[in-house]
Structure formats: C-alpha cells, structure tokens
Amino acid sequence: MKQGGRPRREDEKPDSPFGKALKEYLRRTENFTQTELARESGIPEKTLSHMVKGRRTSGTMLRRDLRDIIRVLYQKKVLLTLEDANRLITTIPALGALDRRDPEDAEIIALFDTAGVEGEQASDQNNGDAASQNIHASSDNRDNASLSNATPEPIPTQINPPPVSETTARANRETHQRIADEMATPGQRKAKRSRLFILVGIGLALLMTGAVITYVLYLAHPSAIKPGGGWISPTGKTVKSRIYFAAYAYPTHAGEPAIDHVNFTVYWQGVDPRKWVPACVSHKPIKKDIFACTADLHTLGVPAGEITISFDVYDRQGNHNNSPNGSHTVTYSP
C-alpha cells in the first residue's frame, strides 16, 4: 500500500550539478539558506527548487533568474570573480557564459570589473603601506647613524599630493551610484519603477486638470465674436439724393454665427455723433455675403454738403461690429 507524506530520502531526486555548486556558495554565508536566496532574488521558491534539482534547465526566463542569483551571491561576498559566475551558469549544459554583447549580461560583468578595480586599488594601497614602512625603517637607521656621527641632515620638504579635481570627484560619485543601481535586488528595482510611474501619473493628472480648467474658463468667458465686412458702394466722392449702399458682411471665423442684417448709417454736422442716423437696413444678401439697399437722403432730412457714411454688421446671435471697414466722407449734392 502506498504511503502519503514526504517521499523517502532514497526516493528523492538528487541535486543537479548546478544545485550542488549553488549550495556550496550558500554554505559560505552563515544562516543564508535557499529560502533566503529565493526571497532576496525575487525568484519563487518552487522555481528555485526545480533549478536545484535539474527540473528546470531551459526557458526564456532561466537566464534572467541566474543573473539575479549571481547578483545576490555577489552582494553576499561569496561569489567574487567572473570565472566563478560563468562556472556556476555553465553547470547547466544548455547555457553559455556571460556575454558582454548582451546588455543584461554586461551589467553582471560590470560588477566583477568593478570588484577587480577595487581589489587592485587595495593591493596598491597595501604595497604603498609596505613601502612606506620600509622607508620609515631606512630613515630611522639613517637617523641613528647621523646621531652617532653627530652630522645633522637637512629635513626633507614635505610634498602634498595634488587636490582631487571636481571632475574626478563627480566621476567617482557617478561610478558609486551606478554600482549601487547594479547591485539593487529585483524587489528594489521594482519599487523604484513603481515610484517613477506614480510621479509620472501625478504629472499627467496635473496636466490634464490644467487643460480642463482652461477649457471651462474659456466656455465661461468666451472671446468676443465680431463679424467682418468691407465696402462695395458708393465709390465716388459725390452722391445724389438716392444713394445705393452695398457691402460685404460675413462671419470672421469658421463656425461663428451667420449674418442676420447690415445697418447702413449716415452722419452730418449737427447730428449727435453718438447716434448715427440709420439710412437703410439690408436683411437678406443679394449675393453670397453681399448686402445692399437704397436710401433717400432728402427724405432723411440730410442737408447738402459733406456727410459721413458707414455700416454696422449684426449676426444671428446678436454679436455686432460697428464700422468694420471704417467710415467714408462724401459730398451730398442734391
């Protein structure tokens, strides 16, 4: 009869070469387990277990998960060289070593390049310290010999190192920032992207709100609509009692109301300049955008002499434009 529960140890699938190599690195860090690695790398624990047992050896996301594992091991200071990283990856037969031509692989390679530079700097510092100690020892011997011979030696002039330039300091800060970004775990990078999306969303919301407010204000306080017009008749300098008025009248912009009528007016000396006398009104165009009518100056009581004529345009919503093309001065000769 088959028993339930955990399978016997001898029935469990053994670790794959990758799993064995990975656990060797995990043992180098105290209290750092496979579960902790799954959490810090952002890889589901079940998926990592399949990789360890050799049940997951291909797939589009496998290489990405391996890069995340290497990044965490690098941060734990248990995987320190590019050779070790490639050795861990290539324990899975279907995968090749890290390739600088791949941008994401190049990020991992850069971690080890930086580590190599820091190691060389530390070695140079140690060599410098040893050389400094030798110099001090040699100096002490010379001082003792000098004291015994009672021959004073000149004190060497101290040479200060040149100050670090602002450009170099800025480059160092940028390098440290880049290294910090590369060492960020997937969870940290995801949180950073989330904050960026939130800021972009807030900016877009403010922009849309400003546009809506502007549109509402425009609807509440639309700009004044003024229809346009231009003179056609009369054209001479002298007019008789019957005068033929004609003018173009039209909406200034597309979509504005159509023209309702045109008032032709006249003014002469002695009339209130604020109230021009209506000569005639044209309610219907005789052609497209042309309004015309005939006025009798004698009937209007206009005296002979110099007079001023003009016209005003009205649209169907009550908007109007007084004298859109200016006034003309003519001589009335009955």
KACOR-V744389 format. One record per residue. SS is DSSP state (alpha for helix, beta for strand, coil for the rest). PHI is phi in whole degrees, -180 to 180 (none if undefined). BURIAL is b if it has 16 or more other C-alpha atoms within 10 Angstrom, else e. Layout:
ss: <SS SS>
phi: <PHI PHI>
burial: <BURIAL BURIAL>
//
This chain:
ss: <coil coil coil coil coil coil coil coil alpha alpha alpha coil coil coil coil coil alpha alpha alpha alpha alpha alpha alpha alpha alpha alpha coil coil coil coil coil coil coil alpha alpha alpha alpha alpha alpha alpha alpha coil coil coil alpha alpha alpha alpha alpha alpha alpha alpha alpha coil coil coil coil coil coil coil coil alpha alpha alpha alpha alpha alpha alpha alpha alpha alpha alpha alpha alpha alpha coil coil coil coil coil coil alpha alpha alpha alpha alpha alpha alpha alpha coil coil coil coil coil coil coil coil coil coil coil coil coil alpha alpha alpha alpha alpha alpha alpha alpha alpha alpha alpha alpha alpha alpha alpha alpha alpha alpha alpha alpha alpha alpha alpha alpha alpha alpha alpha alpha alpha alpha alpha alpha alpha alpha alpha alpha alpha alpha alpha alpha alpha alpha alpha alpha alpha alpha alpha coil coil coil coil coil coil coil coil coil coil coil coil coil coil coil coil alpha alpha alpha alpha alpha alpha alpha alpha alpha alpha alpha alpha alpha alpha alpha alpha alpha coil coil coil alpha alpha alpha alpha alpha alpha alpha alpha alpha alpha alpha alpha alpha alpha alpha alpha alpha alpha alpha alpha alpha alpha alpha alpha alpha alpha alpha alpha alpha alpha alpha alpha alpha alpha alpha coil coil coil coil coil coil coil beta beta beta beta beta beta coil coil coil coil beta beta coil coil beta beta beta beta beta beta beta beta beta coil coil coil coil coil coil coil coil beta beta beta beta beta beta beta beta beta coil coil coil coil coil coil coil coil coil beta beta beta beta beta beta coil coil coil coil beta coil coil beta beta beta beta beta beta beta alpha alpha alpha alpha coil coil coil coil beta beta beta beta beta beta beta beta beta beta beta coil coil coil coil beta beta beta coil coil coil coil coil beta beta beta beta beta coil coil>
phi: <none -76 -95 -86 93 -67 -67 -64 -58 -71 -90 -72 -73 -70 -66 -76 -54 -64 -61 -64 -65 -64 -66 -62 -70 -63 -69 -77 -116 -68 59 -110 -103 -63 -64 -64 -62 -61 -67 -74 -88 81 -94 -55 -60 -66 -63 -64 -64 -64 -65 -65 -85 83 -85 -129 -124 -157 120 -68 -97 -63 -65 -62 -65 -64 -62 -66 -64 -63 -62 -67 -63 -65 -64 -79 64 -113 -129 -115 -127 -65 -62 -64 -63 -66 -64 -68 -65 -77 -68 -93 -56 -77 -112 -102 -69 -61 -122 -64 -73 -88 -56 -74 -63 -61 -62 -67 -59 -61 -60 -76 -61 -64 -63 -66 -63 -65 -65 -63 -64 -65 -64 -60 -65 -64 -62 -65 -65 -65 -62 -65 -66 -62 -62 -65 -64 -64 -65 -63 -63 -65 -64 -64 -64 -66 -66 -68 -88 57 -114 -69 -110 -67 -77 -65 -74 -74 -107 -82 -67 -63 -66 -72 -71 -63 -64 -65 -62 -65 -62 -64 -62 -65 -64 -64 -66 -65 -64 -62 -64 -69 -84 -66 -76 -56 -63 -67 -65 -64 -64 -64 -64 -63 -63 -64 -63 -64 -63 -63 -62 -64 -61 -65 -63 -64 -64 -66 -62 -62 -65 -65 -62 -61 -67 -63 -63 -65 -67 -74 -132 -65 -68 -63 -98 -126 -68 -107 -173 -153 -69 -124 -146 -80 -114 -86 -96 -128 -129 -97 -63 -93 -122 -94 -98 -153 -158 -78 -146 -161 -65 -68 -126 -62 91 -81 -60 -71 -77 -94 -162 -129 -99 -99 -127 -140 -140 -141 -58 108 -92 -60 -66 -83 -132 -69 -85 -65 -88 -164 -128 -114 -99 -137 -70 -80 -142 -62 67 -114 -115 -150 -164 -116 -117 -108 -66 -64 -63 -76 81 -78 -77 -65 130 -79 -133 -119 -120 -159 -149 -123 -110 -123 -101 -78 -108 88 -71 -144 -138 -80 52 -65 -118 83 -104 -118 -108 -132 -106 -90 -124 -59>
burial: <e e e e e e e e e e e e e e b b b b b b b b e e b b e e e e e e e b e e b b e b b b b e b e e b b e b b b b e e b e e e e e b e b b b b b b b b b b e e e b b b b b e e b b b b b b b b e e e e e b e e e e e e b e b b b b b b e e b e e e e e e e e e e e e e e e e e e e e e e e e e e e e e e e e e e e e e e e e e e e e e e e e e e e e e e e e e e e e e e e e e e e b b b b e e e e e e e e e e e e e e e e e e e e e e e e e e e e e e e e e e e e e e b b b b b b b e e b e e e e b e b e b b b b b b b b b e e e e e b b b b b b b b b b b b e e e e e e e b b b b b b b e b b e e e e b b b b e b e b e e e e b e e e b b b b b b b b b b e e e e b b b b b b e b e b b e b e e>
//
